[in-house]
Amino acid sequence: MNLNLAVLIDGDNIPSAYVKEMMEEIAKYGNPTIKRIYGDWTKPHLSKWKNLLLENAITPIQQYGYTTGKNATDSAMIIDAMDILYSGKVNGFCLVSSDSDFTRLATRLREAGMQVIGIGEKKTPNPFIVACDKFVYIEVLKGQSKERESENEKELNKENVDKITIKEIKLIATTITDLSDDDGWAFLGDVGSLLQKRQPNFDPRNYGFQKLTPLIKSIGKFEIEQRESSKGRNKLIYVKNK
């Protein structure tokens, strides 16, 4: 099913440099029918967003800071999200922020049956990450635009790639075991889906791989087998713990 998505961006919390890659990523999950960004547009630090909003058809929502030290943007986003939820016009939300204040909102939207995708920086607190169905690190999206990069930028992007840890390897192994047949084989598509549910920020791109298959091959602790599908067009990939 192609989701109709409401994209709500915390302008105070996300760098404007990432907007193109971010919108390309969101398009993979559905049709962004509502696109809004929240912030105090009288503040100079948001000026870089203005041209990008026109190019990407994102509607700016003006939100004045009522008091020093309080983020009025959060409240405006949350109120709008609930209005959109009750309008019945979308079946998914994309919350773009690195702020843990949106944890309860993400949880509430999922309780209402919405698909919730989070996008934020690697500094995003874990409670917000696990409250989403899927969470994508924005630094990883920026690292994908290789055809537009210089060699120096490529080297910088290597710094954004994490090394896979024992914890993630154990998670993959356990997931394979839970889904495996009597011979220990599990369908990779099911493995990927369950990994996403168990750890919403699990993404092969975090470790420098575009897909799950090459990531699993690189670990060296799993067997991989290609099988013919019943339709004969695509190869089905199965994995097994060694």
Backbone bond lengths (Angstrom), bond angles and torsions (degrees), N, CA, C in turn:
res aa  C-N    CA-C-N  psi(-1)  N-CA   C-N-CA  omega(-1)  CA-C   N-CA-C  phi
1 M - - - 1.461 - - 1.531 108.39 -
2 N 1.318 116.02 134.14 1.458 120.31 177.39 1.525 108.53 -87.33
3 L 1.324 116.35 113.54 1.462 120.95 -176.12 1.522 111.49 -72.31
4 N 1.330 116.28 142.21 1.458 121.18 163.69 1.525 106.34 -89.51
5 L 1.328 116.07 120.46 1.466 120.96 -171.98 1.522 112.16 -111.34
6 A 1.322 115.37 141.86 1.459 121.82 167.22 1.524 107.10 -99.66
7 V 1.319 116.58 118.96 1.464 121.94 -179.69 1.522 108.24 -101.32
8 L 1.326 116.63 115.29 1.460 122.27 -178.64 1.523 108.53 -119.04
9 I 1.331 115.79 119.42 1.466 121.91 -171.75 1.533 110.06 -112.91
10 D 1.307 115.91 129.06 1.460 122.56 174.60 1.538 107.37 -84.23
11 G 1.321 116.22 96.20 1.466 121.03 -175.00 1.514 113.64 -63.15
12 D 1.326 117.19 -25.30 1.463 121.31 179.83 1.518 112.04 -75.50
13 N 1.334 116.65 -12.08 1.462 120.29 -165.75 1.520 114.29 -124.14
14 I 1.335 117.74 -2.62 1.470 121.39 -175.41 1.533 109.17 -129.65
15 P 1.334 119.28 129.20 1.470 121.10 178.85 1.540 111.60 -67.97
16 S 1.318 116.18 137.94 1.470 120.55 -177.72 1.526 112.43 -66.28
17 A 1.324 118.12 -21.23 1.471 121.64 -177.18 1.525 112.86 -61.00
18 Y 1.328 117.41 -18.58 1.458 120.70 -173.82 1.529 114.12 -95.77
19 V 1.320 118.31 0.74 1.473 119.36 -166.29 1.530 113.46 -63.52
20 K 1.329 118.54 -39.76 1.471 120.25 -177.11 1.528 110.93 -63.24
21 E 1.340 116.23 -50.80 1.464 120.59 179.93 1.537 111.16 -63.34
22 M 1.327 115.04 -34.69 1.457 119.97 -179.64 1.530 111.26 -64.65
23 M 1.333 116.95 -45.06 1.468 120.30 -179.49 1.528 111.22 -68.32
24 E 1.336 116.86 -33.99 1.471 120.06 176.15 1.526 110.44 -64.86
25 E 1.325 117.20 -39.74 1.458 121.54 178.50 1.527 110.98 -65.71
26 I 1.314 117.16 -45.08 1.464 121.53 -178.52 1.527 111.00 -60.61
27 A 1.337 117.01 -36.25 1.470 121.18 -179.51 1.529 112.23 -62.06
28 K 1.337 117.56 -22.12 1.474 120.29 177.74 1.529 112.24 -67.61
29 Y 1.336 115.89 -26.20 1.461 119.90 -173.21 1.523 113.13 -99.19
30 G 1.315 117.20 -16.35 1.453 118.64 -179.64 1.520 112.07 167.42
31 N 1.328 114.58 -169.60 1.456 121.90 -177.45 1.533 109.13 -98.37
32 P 1.348 118.08 111.95 1.468 119.48 -178.61 1.534 111.04 -74.92
33 T 1.332 116.57 89.46 1.465 121.06 -174.61 1.527 111.92 -79.31
34 I 1.331 116.87 -27.69 1.470 121.70 176.69 1.522 107.06 -122.32
35 K 1.345 116.77 127.06 1.474 120.89 -179.79 1.525 108.34 -133.88
36 R 1.302 116.54 111.60 1.463 121.09 -177.90 1.522 110.22 -133.25
37 I 1.322 114.64 146.78 1.462 120.61 175.39 1.519 108.62 -129.30
38 Y 1.324 115.60 138.90 1.463 121.76 -171.55 1.523 110.42 -115.23
39 G 1.316 115.37 137.05 1.454 119.82 177.56 1.517 110.75 173.83
40 D 1.313 115.19 171.70 1.462 121.00 175.41 1.525 107.59 -91.62
41 W 1.330 115.44 99.97 1.475 121.09 -171.96 1.523 112.73 -75.49
42 T 1.333 116.75 -1.35 1.466 119.62 173.09 1.521 110.66 -82.35
43 K 1.341 117.03 -12.52 1.468 121.44 -177.90 1.534 110.25 -84.51
44 P 1.340 118.08 134.93 1.468 120.84 -175.61 1.524 114.82 -63.26
45 H 1.340 118.78 -26.80 1.466 119.90 -175.66 1.535 112.08 -68.98
46 L 1.347 118.10 -13.95 1.464 120.53 178.51 1.525 112.72 -95.99
47 S 1.344 117.39 0.50 1.473 120.34 -175.34 1.530 112.80 -62.20
48 K 1.346 117.61 -28.99 1.463 120.67 -179.09 1.532 112.11 -66.09
49 W 1.317 116.95 -21.95 1.458 120.64 -178.66 1.536 112.79 -73.51
50 K 1.336 117.96 -25.56 1.473 120.60 -163.02 1.523 113.79 -58.41
51 N 1.340 119.40 -49.54 1.465 121.13 178.98 1.524 111.76 -66.90
52 L 1.325 115.91 -36.07 1.464 120.42 -179.35 1.523 111.52 -64.58
53 L 1.321 117.05 -31.52 1.461 120.42 179.86 1.522 110.84 -66.07
54 L 1.311 116.79 -41.07 1.470 120.96 177.83 1.517 110.79 -65.27
55 E 1.338 116.93 -43.71 1.464 121.66 -178.06 1.523 112.25 -64.19
56 N 1.328 117.25 -29.93 1.459 121.26 -175.34 1.527 113.72 -111.67
57 A 1.333 116.51 10.03 1.475 122.71 177.85 1.527 111.87 52.89
58 I 1.346 115.88 45.80 1.465 121.29 177.22 1.533 108.09 -101.73
59 T 1.320 116.68 130.70 1.468 121.30 -177.24 1.526 110.30 -87.34
60 P 1.351 116.90 121.80 1.469 118.23 177.67 1.529 110.59 -80.41
61 I 1.323 116.09 135.46 1.465 122.12 176.57 1.524 107.68 -111.37
62 Q 1.335 115.66 118.66 1.465 120.14 -179.30 1.523 110.27 -76.21
63 Q 1.319 114.99 127.80 1.464 119.84 177.90 1.518 109.12 -136.43
64 Y 1.317 117.00 105.39 1.457 120.54 178.94 1.532 110.45 -72.83
65 G 1.340 114.95 143.80 1.467 119.17 173.40 1.514 108.43 -78.83
66 Y 1.337 117.03 115.51 1.464 119.99 -175.48 1.522 112.14 -74.21
67 T 1.329 115.99 -37.70 1.466 119.84 179.26 1.514 109.52 -136.76
68 T 1.299 116.84 153.96 1.460 121.74 179.10 1.523 109.90 -67.24
69 G 1.343 115.68 135.80 1.457 120.46 175.59 1.508 114.54 87.37
70 K 1.337 118.55 -5.72 1.462 121.43 177.94 1.523 108.95 -111.19
71 N 1.325 116.46 138.36 1.459 120.42 -176.96 1.520 110.10 -96.22
72 A 1.330 116.78 98.36 1.460 121.64 179.73 1.520 111.51 -70.35
73 T 1.342 116.34 -23.70 1.465 120.54 179.22 1.522 111.29 -57.99
74 D 1.338 117.29 -41.56 1.460 121.66 -179.80 1.527 110.63 -56.99
75 S 1.316 115.94 -48.25 1.467 120.32 -177.34 1.516 111.31 -62.62
76 A 1.324 117.13 -42.73 1.462 120.83 -179.45 1.525 111.02 -62.87
77 M 1.341 116.71 -42.80 1.470 120.94 178.33 1.519 111.77 -62.89
78 I 1.314 115.72 -42.54 1.466 120.13 -177.87 1.525 111.10 -66.29
79 I 1.338 116.86 -42.69 1.466 120.42 179.26 1.525 110.36 -63.77
80 D 1.333 116.61 -44.74 1.466 120.40 178.86 1.526 111.39 -62.93
81 A 1.327 116.14 -41.05 1.467 119.94 -179.46 1.527 110.64 -59.37
82 M 1.323 117.11 -42.87 1.463 120.14 -179.66 1.527 111.19 -68.77
83 D 1.337 117.11 -37.40 1.470 120.07 175.76 1.527 110.64 -61.75
84 I 1.340 115.82 -43.80 1.471 120.57 179.88 1.529 110.19 -65.35
85 L 1.336 116.38 -40.74 1.466 120.70 178.94 1.530 110.22 -56.14
86 Y 1.326 116.44 -48.17 1.472 120.30 -175.60 1.530 112.42 -76.58
87 S 1.337 117.09 -14.59 1.480 119.48 177.19 1.527 111.78 -72.26
88 G 1.334 116.71 -22.05 1.460 120.93 179.11 1.521 114.50 72.40
89 K 1.327 118.11 16.34 1.476 121.24 -175.52 1.526 113.50 -89.05
90 V 1.319 117.27 -14.19 1.464 120.13 -178.48 1.526 109.72 -130.81
91 N 1.335 115.78 161.10 1.467 119.47 173.52 1.523 111.89 -124.10
92 G 1.333 115.93 16.26 1.452 120.62 175.77 1.515 111.13 -162.04
93 F 1.322 115.57 157.33 1.465 121.82 178.68 1.516 109.33 -128.82
94 C 1.326 115.66 144.95 1.458 121.31 169.74 1.528 106.78 -118.50
95 L 1.313 116.53 112.67 1.460 122.46 -179.74 1.515 108.60 -100.92
96 V 1.325 115.94 116.30 1.462 121.02 -175.26 1.527 108.77 -106.80
97 S 1.316 115.62 102.12 1.457 121.23 -178.70 1.521 108.71 -170.94
98 S 1.336 115.95 158.92 1.468 121.17 173.03 1.525 110.34 -110.10
99 D 1.328 116.33 18.79 1.456 122.89 -171.27 1.530 110.95 -101.16
100 S 1.309 116.70 126.21 1.473 120.76 -179.05 1.527 112.55 -69.03
101 D 1.343 117.44 -10.42 1.468 120.04 178.72 1.526 112.60 -62.35
102 F 1.331 117.33 -17.43 1.469 120.49 -178.81 1.534 112.54 -92.38
103 T 1.331 116.81 6.45 1.470 120.57 -179.73 1.524 111.37 -59.01
104 R 1.313 117.57 -49.77 1.465 120.96 -177.85 1.528 110.85 -65.31
105 L 1.337 117.13 -36.37 1.466 119.96 178.03 1.522 110.63 -62.18
106 A 1.341 116.61 -47.37 1.467 120.47 179.49 1.528 110.89 -58.78
107 T 1.333 116.24 -42.60 1.467 121.00 179.19 1.526 111.02 -63.04
108 R 1.326 116.18 -43.92 1.481 121.15 -178.51 1.531 111.09 -64.95
109 L 1.317 117.68 -41.04 1.468 121.19 179.52 1.530 110.76 -64.95
110 R 1.319 116.88 -39.15 1.472 120.13 178.00 1.533 110.99 -68.21
111 E 1.321 115.98 -36.45 1.467 119.31 175.92 1.524 111.21 -60.01
112 A 1.334 116.05 -30.20 1.464 121.43 179.87 1.530 112.04 -85.24
113 G 1.338 117.24 5.25 1.455 120.93 177.01 1.519 114.77 89.32
114 M 1.325 116.85 11.00 1.464 120.98 179.14 1.525 110.66 -83.73
115 Q 1.332 115.90 145.23 1.464 121.41 168.39 1.522 106.78 -80.40
116 V 1.323 117.94 129.53 1.471 120.69 -177.18 1.525 110.01 -122.00
117 I 1.329 115.26 118.68 1.458 122.46 177.40 1.524 107.61 -109.40
118 G 1.308 116.79 127.86 1.452 121.19 177.16 1.523 110.41 -105.38
119 I 1.318 116.62 142.77 1.465 121.87 174.01 1.523 107.05 -132.91
120 G 1.330 116.38 127.85 1.458 119.70 -179.94 1.517 110.74 -165.97
121 E 1.305 115.14 179.24 1.460 120.59 -179.22 1.531 110.52 -79.50
122 K 1.332 115.73 165.94 1.468 120.32 -177.26 1.530 112.36 -64.71
123 K 1.316 116.68 -15.13 1.471 119.89 177.95 1.533 112.13 -79.86
124 T 1.335 118.08 -3.13 1.469 121.78 -177.83 1.530 110.88 -57.18
125 P 1.325 118.65 129.76 1.472 121.00 179.06 1.528 111.88 -62.92
126 N 1.321 115.67 145.87 1.466 121.48 -175.50 1.533 114.63 -59.97
127 P 1.347 120.27 -36.13 1.471 118.79 179.87 1.528 113.52 -56.50
128 F 1.338 117.64 -38.67 1.467 119.68 178.16 1.528 110.64 -70.33
129 I 1.324 116.96 -38.89 1.472 120.89 -179.88 1.524 110.65 -59.55
130 V 1.331 116.88 -49.90 1.470 119.90 -174.78 1.521 112.32 -75.64
131 A 1.339 117.56 -12.99 1.468 120.25 176.27 1.534 111.63 -77.79
132 C 1.339 117.06 -12.81 1.465 121.73 -178.77 1.532 110.34 -96.65
133 D 1.350 116.43 157.93 1.466 120.00 172.53 1.518 110.46 -70.36
134 K 1.315 116.13 -36.92 1.467 122.31 179.12 1.515 107.49 -145.23
135 F 1.335 116.07 142.14 1.463 119.54 177.25 1.523 109.08 -132.43
136 V 1.328 115.71 128.71 1.467 122.10 -176.67 1.529 109.02 -115.56
137 Y 1.335 115.88 131.10 1.471 119.86 175.93 1.522 109.98 -79.85
138 I 1.311 114.91 129.59 1.460 120.18 -174.07 1.532 111.66 -69.21
139 E 1.344 118.00 -28.21 1.464 120.24 178.08 1.530 111.10 -64.01
140 V 1.332 116.13 -33.19 1.469 120.63 179.48 1.525 110.47 -67.59
141 L 1.334 116.58 -38.06 1.472 120.53 178.32 1.527 110.32 -63.47
142 K 1.306 116.32 -41.68 1.467 120.19 -179.99 1.527 110.33 -64.11
143 G 1.323 116.29 -35.32 1.458 121.11 -178.94 1.510 113.94 -70.09
144 Q 1.347 117.82 -11.61 1.458 120.08 -177.88 1.528 113.90 -82.38
145 S 1.321 117.21 -19.10 1.460 119.88 -172.69 1.523 111.30 -79.43
146 K 1.324 116.69 59.31 1.464 120.47 -168.58 1.520 113.51 -71.11
147 E 1.305 116.35 -30.98 1.472 117.61 -177.84 1.515 112.24 -68.71
148 R 1.359 115.86 -15.00 1.460 118.95 -179.78 1.521 111.85 -104.60
149 E 1.331 116.86 8.61 1.460 119.67 -174.12 1.521 112.97 -104.35
150 S 1.316 115.44 153.33 1.457 121.11 169.34 1.517 108.08 -86.86
151 E 1.338 117.07 169.53 1.464 120.61 179.47 1.530 110.84 -61.49
152 N 1.330 116.57 -37.79 1.465 119.58 -180.00 1.518 111.21 -62.56
153 E 1.357 116.70 -41.05 1.450 120.47 179.75 1.522 111.19 -66.20
154 K 1.338 115.96 -35.36 1.471 119.39 177.66 1.523 110.19 -61.92
155 E 1.339 115.22 -41.49 1.455 118.58 179.37 1.531 110.70 -63.68
156 L 1.336 116.60 -39.15 1.454 120.13 178.25 1.521 111.23 -63.88
157 N 1.345 115.88 -38.19 1.457 119.37 -178.25 1.522 112.42 -68.88
158 K 1.336 117.31 -24.74 1.463 119.55 176.19 1.522 110.78 -61.16
159 E 1.337 114.92 -28.02 1.453 119.04 -179.90 1.527 111.34 -68.94
160 N 1.341 117.12 -21.88 1.455 120.72 -179.85 1.526 112.78 -84.45
161 V 1.334 117.60 -6.47 1.464 121.47 -178.63 1.524 109.45 -88.04
162 D 1.330 115.96 124.26 1.462 120.58 179.06 1.526 110.26 -82.96
163 K 1.321 116.28 156.33 1.463 121.16 171.20 1.522 107.80 -91.48
164 I 1.328 116.16 135.69 1.457 119.34 -179.51 1.526 109.29 -67.77
165 T 1.318 116.59 136.20 1.462 121.71 -174.68 1.532 110.72 -103.05
166 I 1.336 115.03 169.90 1.469 121.24 176.54 1.526 110.30 -56.89
167 K 1.340 116.14 -36.59 1.468 120.50 -178.95 1.532 110.98 -59.72
168 E 1.345 116.56 -46.66 1.474 119.58 -179.58 1.528 111.59 -68.53
169 I 1.340 116.38 -37.77 1.476 119.95 178.87 1.530 109.91 -63.09
170 K 1.338 116.49 -41.40 1.471 120.16 177.66 1.526 111.02 -64.83
171 L 1.323 115.56 -37.39 1.467 120.14 178.47 1.529 110.78 -62.11
172 I 1.335 116.58 -44.67 1.470 120.81 177.89 1.524 110.29 -62.42
173 A 1.345 116.72 -46.15 1.466 121.42 -178.23 1.525 111.45 -61.38
174 T 1.331 116.16 -44.09 1.465 120.61 179.62 1.526 111.20 -64.67
175 T 1.321 115.93 -40.55 1.464 120.73 -179.85 1.526 111.08 -64.22
176 I 1.332 116.33 -41.45 1.472 120.49 176.57 1.529 109.88 -61.32
177 T 1.329 116.77 -45.34 1.470 120.95 179.37 1.528 111.46 -59.17
178 D 1.332 115.95 -43.70 1.466 120.33 -177.20 1.532 112.54 -65.97
179 L 1.329 116.89 -26.89 1.469 120.62 -176.01 1.526 113.33 -103.30
180 S 1.321 117.19 -4.32 1.466 120.34 -169.50 1.531 112.95 -75.25
181 D 1.340 114.12 155.26 1.466 120.43 173.64 1.533 109.31 -83.69
182 D 1.313 116.24 -170.85 1.470 119.83 -176.58 1.527 112.92 -63.14
183 D 1.346 116.46 -23.26 1.464 120.36 179.74 1.531 112.55 -93.17
184 G 1.338 116.42 0.82 1.464 120.06 176.63 1.519 115.09 92.65
185 W 1.352 118.23 1.48 1.460 120.89 -178.38 1.531 111.17 -90.54
186 A 1.333 115.84 140.98 1.469 121.56 176.59 1.526 109.17 -130.22
187 F 1.335 116.69 143.33 1.469 121.72 178.33 1.532 108.83 -71.01
188 L 1.329 116.15 127.95 1.465 120.53 -173.38 1.534 112.23 -61.24
189 G 1.325 117.09 -35.30 1.472 119.90 179.19 1.522 111.63 -60.18
190 D 1.352 115.93 -40.78 1.471 120.01 177.74 1.522 110.91 -68.76
191 V 1.337 115.86 -37.26 1.474 120.45 178.33 1.527 110.12 -60.93
192 G 1.334 116.03 -46.46 1.470 120.68 179.53 1.516 112.32 -60.30
193 S 1.352 116.54 -41.44 1.468 120.82 -179.41 1.520 111.69 -65.41
194 L 1.338 116.25 -42.75 1.467 119.41 -178.56 1.531 111.61 -71.97
195 L 1.332 116.97 -35.27 1.470 120.17 174.73 1.526 110.54 -58.42
196 Q 1.345 116.03 -42.00 1.462 121.56 -179.27 1.520 111.17 -63.43
197 K 1.340 116.27 -38.65 1.463 119.88 179.95 1.524 110.90 -69.97
198 R 1.332 115.62 -37.91 1.464 119.16 -176.96 1.527 112.60 -77.78
199 Q 1.320 116.49 -31.32 1.471 120.50 -179.72 1.527 107.92 -142.70
200 P 1.349 118.03 92.93 1.467 121.36 -171.90 1.530 115.36 -57.49
201 N 1.341 117.38 -24.57 1.463 118.75 179.48 1.528 112.92 -94.41
202 F 1.349 117.14 11.04 1.467 119.18 176.23 1.528 108.48 -72.03
203 D 1.312 116.32 119.66 1.463 121.66 -176.22 1.526 107.34 -150.80
204 P 1.346 119.55 121.73 1.467 121.06 179.73 1.532 112.98 -53.18
205 R 1.337 116.91 -28.54 1.472 120.42 -179.17 1.524 111.84 -65.76
206 N 1.337 116.93 -24.46 1.471 119.50 176.26 1.523 111.86 -62.13
207 Y 1.342 116.10 -23.82 1.466 121.72 -176.27 1.527 112.25 -111.09
208 G 1.345 116.27 13.78 1.456 120.65 175.00 1.517 115.19 89.34
209 F 1.343 118.35 14.20 1.464 122.05 179.97 1.526 109.71 -120.52
210 Q 1.332 116.31 138.96 1.457 120.32 -179.61 1.526 112.12 -74.94
211 K 1.337 117.55 -29.30 1.462 121.87 -175.63 1.528 110.52 -132.47
212 L 1.331 114.80 166.15 1.464 120.41 -178.59 1.526 112.50 -70.64
213 T 1.345 117.66 -37.39 1.471 120.48 -176.70 1.534 113.01 -56.55
214 P 1.352 119.11 -53.72 1.473 117.59 179.82 1.523 113.62 -64.13
215 L 1.341 117.52 -29.96 1.466 120.12 176.41 1.527 109.77 -63.38
216 I 1.329 116.80 -47.64 1.472 121.13 -179.19 1.529 110.56 -64.42
217 K 1.329 117.28 -39.33 1.471 120.42 177.26 1.520 110.98 -60.88
218 S 1.330 116.49 -40.30 1.470 121.04 -175.32 1.530 112.57 -66.66
219 I 1.335 117.27 -24.81 1.471 120.61 -176.67 1.520 111.11 -72.21
220 G 1.341 116.42 -36.32 1.462 120.66 176.17 1.519 115.21 81.47
221 K 1.317 117.92 8.86 1.465 120.88 -178.60 1.531 112.41 -110.67
222 F 1.342 115.86 7.15 1.460 119.81 -175.87 1.529 110.56 -133.02
223 E 1.327 115.75 145.40 1.467 121.15 172.10 1.528 108.57 -91.15
224 I 1.336 115.39 145.42 1.467 120.76 178.95 1.519 108.68 -126.23
225 E 1.331 115.79 136.66 1.469 120.38 -178.87 1.525 109.07 -136.28
226 Q 1.336 115.83 133.05 1.471 120.86 175.30 1.519 108.96 -97.42
227 R 1.340 115.80 135.17 1.463 120.55 179.01 1.523 109.57 -127.55
228 E 1.320 114.95 151.87 1.465 119.95 176.32 1.528 108.88 -72.04
229 S 1.332 116.07 136.68 1.460 118.51 174.78 1.521 109.23 -81.59
230 S 1.319 116.33 161.65 1.462 120.58 -179.15 1.522 111.25 -64.13
231 K 1.343 116.64 -27.86 1.475 120.62 178.56 1.527 111.08 -82.35
232 G 1.316 116.82 -14.70 1.461 120.67 173.50 1.512 116.40 80.46
233 R 1.319 117.78 -1.81 1.472 119.31 -176.75 1.524 111.95 -89.79
234 N 1.312 115.29 -53.42 1.467 119.52 -174.13 1.519 110.96 -105.40
235 K 1.304 114.89 148.61 1.465 121.16 173.70 1.522 108.22 -81.71
236 L 1.314 117.68 136.89 1.458 122.14 174.99 1.528 108.47 -97.69
237 I 1.318 116.15 134.09 1.460 120.57 -177.49 1.521 110.07 -104.76
238 Y 1.335 114.94 128.75 1.459 121.77 178.32 1.526 108.90 -119.12
239 V 1.328 116.31 149.69 1.458 121.35 -179.02 1.521 110.06 -129.16
240 K 1.349 115.25 156.32 1.458 121.90 -176.74 1.521 108.58 -149.16
241 N 1.317 116.85 141.85 1.463 120.39 174.04 1.531 109.51 -70.15
242 K 1.333 116.18 135.44 1.472 119.72 177.99 1.523 110.58 -73.55
